[in-house]
């Protein structure tokens, strides 16, 4: 049976084993081609598959290697210029193979040819890098890469000889599944090339864009869409049942907030709830029947003013969304995007809605004037709500008297007012200030 006829069976079998991997694979655009000897991911986020090669594999190995490739897309292992090719290949493959093997068992033949965390440990031992097995087993690709020495004399053939997913890199004719092939200008141009799966049109657009060379902005957008796909697929796996430990660690690392909102917000919510209690004899005290109990007369909402101005780059915005994601685990949030104006507020009642509703619908890119956003929140919030501002702190009207009056009004009404800045330190009376360190772009 050819791969085109067998592919629906592969996806159906995968859906039973791992909804997470199945959901990701169904989003990928997959091309049958002779431009690579086996499999590859490209700079424009395609998966290239050599038809003769894939049809020579056992069923379970076909499933495994397709999942291996799609995980490189989802974990943003492509489009990383300036990195040492060999080090990056080994780091990425070790991480991806550990992830996929938690959900799918390859054949013994294939398992013997995969780069694993054991190979990373052997490399660390060879170069006297003192890291425990326990720590290595938890590492990301970036962490492994950073520990491997640049001048290490690593014999590529030791790790990649006869490797089933070796690929051709456009600048280095070496092997390694995390290599990217720059075939965006001629992919699917030859008659022998076929589209095995068109993939998610939201990610790729229509088939007419198959040969297009992506701009930097388009690549950044593609990267963001694959991150969203990763999170949605992870939630599908959580709904379906058990989440493997390393998968949970990997996704949590991507979404990990830099602020301990579980502590900060819990403290604010507790304080807010405490300020919304009244004493009443209608509800006797649990400590003594003759004493009044307490009743809550309002439940605080959380308002988040999200800076989407031109000075907020994609890395800061991604970090802000990670913070909102963490807050949404604890409470429903009202997100108010703003730059020089206020955009349509978006309510998220769960982390899932942060991904599905908030991330795709943000607007902005203009100047940074907070006055209108403060006016909106002051009008909408009720007494004892919680207000959070996420910004870089570069705000043109921050010191204006009218702006300062609104800051004071909101803080007086709120049970907690928190100002979070990635750059400028801001001192506003009654507001709690928190500095959020920007993400390290060198490993993004």
C-alpha positions as CSV (number, residue, x, y, z in Angstrom):
1,X,0.0,0.0,0.0
2,X,1.3,3.4,-0.9
3,X,1.8,6.2,1.6
4,X,-1.1,8.3,0.1
5,X,-3.5,5.4,0.6
6,X,-2.1,4.5,4.0
7,X,-1.9,8.0,5.4
8,X,-5.5,8.1,6.7
9,X,-4.8,4.9,8.6
10,X,-1.7,6.4,10.1
11,X,-3.6,9.4,11.4
12,X,-6.5,7.2,12.8
13,X,-4.0,5.0,14.7
14,X,-2.2,8.0,16.0
15,X,-5.4,9.6,17.3
16,X,-6.0,6.5,19.5
17,X,-2.5,6.6,20.9
18,X,-1.9,10.3,21.3
19,X,-4.6,13.0,20.6
20,X,-1.8,15.5,21.2
21,X,0.4,14.3,18.4
22,X,-2.5,13.5,16.1
23,X,-3.8,17.1,16.5
24,X,-0.4,18.6,15.6
25,X,0.2,16.2,12.7
26,X,-3.2,17.0,11.1
27,X,-2.2,20.7,11.0
28,X,1.0,20.2,9.1
29,X,1.5,20.6,5.4
30,X,3.3,17.5,4.1
31,X,5.0,17.2,0.7
32,X,6.1,14.0,-1.0
33,X,9.3,14.9,-2.8
34,X,12.7,13.5,-4.0
35,X,14.5,16.7,-2.9
36,X,15.4,15.1,0.5
37,X,16.7,11.6,1.0
38,X,14.4,10.8,3.9
39,X,12.5,13.6,5.8
40,X,13.0,17.3,6.6
41,X,11.4,20.4,7.9
42,X,11.8,23.5,5.8
43,X,12.2,27.3,6.5
44,X,8.6,27.8,5.5
45,X,7.3,25.2,7.9
46,X,6.7,22.3,5.5
47,X,7.4,18.7,6.2
48,X,9.2,17.1,3.2
49,X,9.0,13.3,2.9
50,X,10.8,11.1,0.4
51,X,8.1,8.7,-0.8
52,X,10.4,5.7,-1.4
53,X,11.9,6.1,2.0
54,X,8.7,6.4,4.0
55,X,7.1,3.4,2.1
56,X,10.1,1.3,3.1
57,X,9.4,1.7,6.8
58,X,7.3,-0.3,9.2
59,X,3.9,1.2,10.1
60,X,4.9,2.3,13.6
61,X,8.1,3.9,12.3
62,X,6.2,5.9,9.8
63,X,4.0,7.2,12.5
64,X,7.0,8.0,14.8
65,X,9.0,9.8,12.2
66,X,6.1,12.0,11.0
67,X,5.5,12.9,14.6
68,X,9.2,13.6,15.1
69,X,9.1,16.1,12.3
70,X,5.9,17.9,13.4
71,X,7.3,18.3,16.9
72,X,10.3,20.2,15.4
73,X,7.7,22.7,13.9
74,X,5.7,22.9,17.1
75,X,8.7,23.5,19.3
76,X,10.1,26.2,17.0
77,X,13.3,24.3,16.1
78,X,13.3,25.7,12.6
79,X,14.5,29.2,11.6
80,X,17.3,29.5,14.1
81,X,20.1,31.3,12.1
82,X,23.5,31.6,13.7
83,X,23.5,28.4,15.7
84,X,26.0,25.6,15.5
85,X,24.3,23.2,13.2
86,X,25.6,19.9,14.8
87,X,25.0,21.0,18.4
88,X,21.5,22.2,17.6
89,X,20.7,19.0,15.7
90,X,21.7,16.8,18.7
91,X,19.9,19.0,21.2
92,X,16.7,19.2,19.3
93,X,16.6,15.5,18.4
94,X,17.2,14.4,21.9
95,X,14.3,16.5,23.2
96,X,11.9,15.6,20.4
97,X,12.7,11.9,20.6
98,X,12.1,11.8,24.3
99,X,8.8,13.5,23.9
100,X,7.5,11.3,21.1
101,X,8.7,8.1,22.7
102,X,6.6,8.9,25.7
103,X,3.6,8.4,23.5
104,X,4.7,6.1,20.6
105,X,7.0,3.1,20.6
106,X,9.2,2.9,17.5
107,X,10.6,-0.4,16.4
108,X,13.8,-1.7,17.9
109,X,15.6,-1.0,14.6
110,X,14.6,2.6,14.7
111,X,15.2,3.1,18.4
112,X,18.8,2.1,18.0
113,X,19.3,4.9,15.4
114,X,17.7,7.7,17.4
115,X,19.6,10.5,19.2
116,X,18.5,10.2,22.8
117,X,19.2,11.8,26.2
118,X,21.7,8.9,26.8
119,X,23.7,10.2,23.8
120,X,23.6,13.7,25.4
121,X,24.8,12.3,28.7
122,X,27.7,10.5,26.9
123,X,28.7,13.7,25.3
124,X,28.6,15.6,28.6
125,X,30.8,12.9,30.2
126,X,33.2,13.0,27.3
127,X,33.7,16.7,27.8
128,X,33.7,16.7,31.6
129,X,30.4,18.6,31.8
130,X,29.1,17.6,35.3
131,X,25.3,17.2,34.9
132,X,23.2,14.5,36.5
133,X,21.0,12.2,34.5
134,X,18.0,13.5,36.4
135,X,18.8,17.1,35.3
136,X,19.5,16.1,31.7
137,X,16.2,14.3,31.5
138,X,14.4,17.6,32.2
139,X,16.4,19.8,29.9
140,X,15.1,21.8,26.9
141,X,16.9,21.9,23.6
142,X,18.2,25.4,24.4
143,X,19.7,24.2,27.7
144,X,21.4,21.2,26.1
145,X,22.8,23.4,23.3
146,X,24.1,26.0,25.8
147,X,26.1,23.3,27.7
148,X,27.7,21.6,24.7
149,X,31.1,23.3,23.9
150,X,31.4,25.1,20.6
151,X,34.8,23.6,19.9
152,X,33.7,20.1,20.7
153,X,35.1,17.6,18.2
154,X,32.0,15.6,17.8
155,X,32.0,12.9,15.1
156,X,28.7,13.3,13.3
157,X,28.8,9.7,12.1
158,X,28.8,8.4,15.7
159,X,25.3,9.7,16.1
160,X,23.8,10.1,12.7
161,X,25.1,7.1,10.7
162,X,22.1,5.5,8.9
163,X,19.8,7.8,10.8
164,X,16.3,7.3,9.3
165,X,15.4,11.0,9.4
166,X,18.6,12.5,8.2
167,X,18.0,15.6,6.0
168,X,19.9,17.8,3.6
169,X,20.6,21.2,4.9
170,X,20.9,23.9,2.3
171,X,24.2,25.3,3.6
172,X,25.6,22.2,5.2
173,X,25.2,18.9,3.4
174,X,25.2,17.1,6.7
175,X,22.6,15.0,8.5
176,X,20.2,15.6,11.2
177,X,16.4,15.8,11.6
178,X,16.3,19.3,13.0
179,X,18.1,20.7,9.9
180,X,16.0,22.9,7.7
181,X,16.1,22.7,4.0
182,X,15.7,26.1,2.2
183,X,13.5,24.8,-0.5
184,X,10.8,27.4,-0.2
185,X,11.5,28.8,-3.7
186,X,11.1,25.5,-5.5
187,X,9.1,23.2,-3.2
188,X,6.5,21.3,-5.2
189,X,7.7,22.8,-8.4
190,X,8.6,19.5,-10.0
191,X,6.0,17.2,-11.3
192,X,7.1,14.4,-9.0
193,X,6.2,16.4,-5.9
194,X,2.8,15.9,-4.4
195,X,0.9,17.4,-1.5
196,X,0.2,14.5,0.9
197,X,-1.7,16.8,3.3
198,X,-2.5,20.4,2.8
199,X,-2.6,21.1,6.6
200,X,-4.3,23.9,8.5
201,X,-5.3,26.7,6.1
202,X,-5.2,29.2,9.0
203,X,-1.5,28.4,9.3
204,X,-0.5,28.0,5.7
205,X,-3.1,29.8,3.7
206,X,-4.2,28.2,0.4
207,X,-2.1,25.9,-1.8
208,X,-1.1,28.8,-4.1
209,X,1.3,30.0,-1.4
210,X,3.1,26.7,-1.3
211,X,6.2,28.0,-3.2
212,X,6.3,31.4,-1.5
213,X,9.4,32.6,0.3
214,X,8.3,33.8,3.7
215,X,9.2,37.2,5.0
216,X,10.5,37.7,8.5
217,X,7.1,38.9,9.7
218,X,5.4,35.9,8.0
219,X,7.8,33.5,9.7
220,X,7.2,35.1,13.1
221,X,3.4,34.8,12.5
222,X,3.9,31.1,11.5
223,X,5.9,30.5,14.7
224,X,3.1,32.1,16.8
225,X,0.4,30.0,15.0
226,X,2.4,26.8,15.7
227,X,2.7,27.8,19.4
228,X,-1.0,28.2,19.5
229,X,-1.4,24.8,17.8
230,X,0.9,23.2,20.4
231,X,-1.2,24.6,23.3
232,X,-4.5,23.6,21.8
233,X,-3.2,20.1,21.1
234,X,-1.9,19.9,24.7
235,X,-5.4,20.8,26.0
236,X,-6.9,18.1,23.8
237,X,-4.5,15.6,25.4
238,X,-5.4,16.8,28.9
239,X,-9.1,16.4,28.1
240,X,-8.6,12.9,26.7
241,X,-6.6,11.6,29.6
242,X,-3.1,11.3,31.0
243,X,-0.4,13.8,30.0
244,X,3.1,12.3,29.8
245,X,5.5,14.0,32.3
246,X,8.0,15.3,29.9
247,X,5.3,16.7,27.6
248,X,3.8,18.6,30.6
249,X,7.2,19.9,31.6
250,X,7.9,21.1,28.0
251,X,4.6,22.9,27.5
252,X,4.7,24.4,31.0
253,X,8.2,25.7,30.3
254,X,6.9,27.4,27.2
255,X,4.0,29.0,29.1
256,X,5.8,29.5,32.3
257,X,5.1,33.0,33.8
258,X,7.9,35.0,35.1
259,X,5.8,36.4,37.9
260,X,4.5,34.1,40.7
261,X,0.8,35.0,40.0
262,X,-0.4,32.1,42.1
263,X,1.2,34.0,45.1
264,X,0.7,37.6,44.0
265,X,-2.9,37.2,42.8
266,X,-3.9,34.9,45.5
267,X,-2.7,37.5,48.0
268,X,-4.6,40.2,46.1
269,X,-7.7,38.2,45.8
270,X,-7.7,37.2,49.4
271,X,-7.3,40.8,50.3
272,X,-10.0,41.8,47.9
273,X,-12.4,39.2,49.2
274,X,-11.5,40.2,52.8
275,X,-12.6,43.8,51.9
276,X,-15.9,42.6,50.5
277,X,-17.1,40.8,53.6
278,X,-19.8,42.1,56.0
279,X,-20.8,40.9,59.4
280,X,-24.3,39.4,59.8
281,X,-26.2,37.6,62.4
282,X,-28.2,35.8,59.7
283,X,-25.1,33.6,59.2
284,X,-23.8,32.7,62.7
285,X,-20.1,32.4,63.2
286,X,-18.6,28.9,62.8
287,X,-16.6,29.6,65.9
288,X,-19.4,30.6,68.2
289,X,-23.2,30.7,67.6
290,X,-23.6,33.9,69.5
291,X,-21.2,35.8,67.3
292,X,-22.0,37.2,63.8
293,X,-20.8,35.4,60.7
294,X,-19.6,36.9,57.5
295,X,-21.3,37.2,54.1
296,X,-19.6,38.3,50.8
297,X,-21.5,41.0,49.0
298,X,-19.4,41.1,45.8
299,X,-16.8,39.0,43.9
300,X,-13.8,40.9,42.5
301,X,-13.2,40.8,38.8
302,X,-9.7,41.1,37.3
303,X,-9.1,43.9,34.7
304,X,-5.8,43.6,32.8
305,X,-4.7,46.6,30.7
306,X,-2.5,45.1,28.0
307,X,0.0,47.4,26.3
308,X,0.0,46.5,22.5
309,X,1.8,49.7,21.3
310,X,4.6,49.7,18.8
311,X,7.3,49.5,21.4
312,X,6.0,46.1,22.5
313,X,7.8,43.5,20.4
314,X,6.5,39.9,19.8
315,X,8.7,38.5,22.6
316,X,7.3,40.9,25.2
317,X,3.7,40.3,24.0
318,X,4.3,36.6,24.1
319,X,5.5,37.0,27.7
320,X,2.5,39.1,28.6
321,X,0.2,36.5,27.2
322,X,2.0,33.8,29.3
323,X,1.3,36.0,32.4
324,X,-2.4,36.3,31.4
325,X,-2.6,32.6,30.8
326,X,-1.3,32.0,34.3
327,X,-3.8,34.5,35.8
328,X,-6.7,32.9,33.9
329,X,-6.0,29.6,35.8
330,X,-7.0,31.5,39.0
331,X,-9.7,33.9,37.9
332,X,-11.7,35.2,34.9
333,X,-10.0,38.2,33.3
334,X,-11.1,41.2,31.3
335,X,-8.3,42.1,29.0
336,X,-8.2,45.7,27.6
337,X,-5.7,46.1,24.7
338,X,-4.4,49.6,24.3
339,X,-1.8,51.8,22.6
340,X,-2.8,55.4,21.8
341,X,-6.4,54.2,22.0
342,X,-8.5,51.5,23.6
343,X,-9.5,48.4,21.6
344,X,-12.4,46.0,22.1
345,X,-12.1,44.3,25.5
346,X,-11.8,40.5,25.5
347,X,-13.0,38.4,28.4
348,X,-11.3,35.1,29.1
349,X,-12.8,32.8,31.7
350,X,-10.1,30.1,31.4
351,X,-6.6,29.5,30.0
352,X,-8.1,27.9,26.9
353,X,-10.0,31.2,26.1
354,X,-6.7,33.1,26.5
355,X,-5.4,31.1,23.5
356,X,-8.6,30.8,21.5
357,X,-10.1,34.3,22.0
358,X,-7.4,36.6,23.2
359,X,-4.2,35.7,21.3
360,X,-5.7,35.8,17.7
361,X,-7.7,39.1,18.3
362,X,-5.1,41.6,19.7
363,X,-4.8,44.9,17.9
364,X,-2.3,47.7,18.3
365,X,1.1,49.0,17.1
366,X,0.6,52.7,17.6
367,X,1.8,55.2,20.2
368,X,1.6,54.6,24.0
369,X,-1.0,56.8,25.7
370,X,-2.7,55.1,28.7
371,X,-5.3,57.8,29.6
372,X,-8.2,56.3,27.6
373,X,-7.5,52.8,28.9
374,X,-7.7,54.1,32.5
375,X,-10.9,56.0,31.7
376,X,-12.5,52.8,30.4
377,X,-11.4,50.6,33.4
378,X,-12.4,53.3,35.9
379,X,-15.9,53.4,34.4
380,X,-16.3,49.6,34.1
381,X,-14.8,48.3,37.3
382,X,-16.8,47.9,40.5
383,X,-15.5,48.5,44.0
384,X,-12.8,46.0,45.1
385,X,-12.0,44.7,41.7
386,X,-8.4,43.9,40.9
387,X,-6.5,45.9,38.2
388,X,-3.3,44.9,36.5
389,X,-1.3,46.9,33.9
390,X,1.2,45.0,31.6
391,X,3.5,47.4,29.8
392,X,7.1,48.2,29.0
393,X,6.6,51.4,31.1
394,X,7.3,53.7,28.2
395,X,4.1,55.7,28.4
396,X,4.0,59.3,27.0
397,X,1.3,60.6,29.3
398,X,2.3,58.8,32.5
399,X,3.1,62.0,34.4
400,X,0.1,64.1,33.2
401,X,-2.1,65.3,36.1
402,X,-5.3,63.8,34.6
403,X,-3.6,60.5,34.2
404,X,-2.3,60.5,37.7
405,X,-5.8,61.3,39.0
406,X,-7.1,58.3,37.3
407,X,-4.4,56.1,38.7
408,X,-5.4,57.3,42.1
409,X,-9.1,56.8,41.5
410,X,-8.6,53.3,40.3
411,X,-6.3,52.3,43.1
412,X,-8.7,53.7,45.7
413,X,-11.6,51.6,44.3
414,X,-9.5,48.4,43.7
415,X,-8.8,45.8,46.2
416,X,-5.4,45.5,44.5
417,X,-3.7,47.6,41.8
418,X,-0.6,46.1,40.2
419,X,1.7,47.8,37.7
420,X,3.9,45.4,35.8
421,X,6.7,46.8,33.6
422,X,9.4,45.2,31.5
423,X,11.7,48.2,31.3
424,X,11.0,51.5,33.1
425,X,10.6,51.5,36.8
426,X,7.3,53.3,37.7
427,X,6.4,54.7,41.1
428,X,2.7,55.5,41.4
429,X,1.2,56.0,44.8
430,X,-1.1,53.1,46.0
431,X,0.0,50.9,43.1
432,X,2.1,47.9,43.7
433,X,5.0,47.8,41.2
434,X,6.6,44.6,39.8
435,X,9.5,44.4,37.3
436,X,9.2,41.7,34.7
437,X,12.6,40.8,33.1
438,X,12.3,40.7,29.3
439,X,12.7,37.3,27.7
440,X,16.2,36.4,26.5
441,X,15.8,36.6,22.7
442,X,18.9,34.7,22.0
443,X,17.2,31.4,22.8
444,X,13.8,32.2,21.2
